[in-house]
Amino acid sequence: MIAFRRWIRIRKRWVRGKRLLGAFGALLLVAGALQLQPAAAAAAPERNRQWVETLQLEESPRTVKHVRSFICGVEETFLGKLDAGEVLRLLDEHPEWRPELTETGEIAMIEQVEDLSETCKQRAYFSLDKLGQLSLFEGPPEEERVIRTFFQLDTDYMESSLPRAYWDALSEGIRITDVDEYNSVLSTYSEYALQPVSAEHTPD
């Protein structure tokens, strides 16, 4: 188990290095496309404005909430009952937010966050579900609270090609405390997926 944790730390540094290289490449792309910034910057507020226009005929305010959607986990904050003008001003202040109308008629302001929520940092585990799929659990795997399912693992191939500690660690549950550990575990076990899976899903 100690050897496995050491390997996860090595993978974590490797994944972090890839992310830094990717960020540097992204900066180069941005530098080469500065002339497109004004139009790109205006696009999101304009989309938001068009969305709010559909609400402007309503006289009564709607319940609005701010939803921070993490790689793992969601946090919601109640913002109050706002009319269309107040919603529009809120979106002008936060053009990166994406407005959605919920089934209950509330307005959800979605903010994508490339990190783990505090709950996930404290309670997230990678392990296998009953079908042998790599899954993320809230709490120890034996509690069976699946947050997200990723892909089916070739367990026979994995057992024959990896040290026993890797299999034991996954069976017992691999504790995740930050986004680099999350990415390193996914990177390690994705090599043993039965087939490429592009769509991950949360349980119903």
Order of alpha helices (4+ residues) and beta strands (2+ residues): alpha-alpha-beta-beta-alpha-beta-beta-alpha-beta-beta-beta-alpha-alpha-beta-alpha
